[in-house]
Amino acid sequence: MVSRFVLALGLLAAQPAEGPDTTLRRIVADYVGLYRQESLPEWRQLFLESFSVASTNADGSVRLRSLDEFYLAQERYLSSGRAIREVLENVRIERRGRLATAWADFVLTDNDVTSRGKLCLLLIAERGRWRIQSLVFAYDDAN
């Protein structure tokens, strides 16, 4: 009986409530889950202040933006009153120590218009907290 109790304690100790990989999955889920007008200030907290975003344009050029530029653009976009929703599919997260990448196919719906693309988030653990350092994305029709 004592050995079963010790074994049970050992199993409980071996299962952390929330490990780094669980936290990474939550951050990636929050990237789209908090992407709403009412939770945009909380969404911004996912990013480091030094965050940068790069996206491709239809003409083949690349657009670069800082966190402030990107956030203001999202704020304007979400305040348009349109039904906007983003979903991630085929999410693949790879963690190497305090660095991680998250690749995904995204589906952006703006009213009844759906656009698809690919994105990659670069994440880094800052003082034990995972944050998004950068985002690169491209719409499928721009590839």
ABEGO torsion letter per residue (X at the ends): XAAAAAAAAAAAAABBABBAAAAAAAAAAAAAAABBAAAAAAAAAABBAABBBBBBBAAGBBBBBBAAAAAAAAAAAAAAGBBBBBBBBGBBBBBBEABBBBBBBBBBBBEABBBBBBBBBBBBBBGGBBBBABBBBBBAAAX
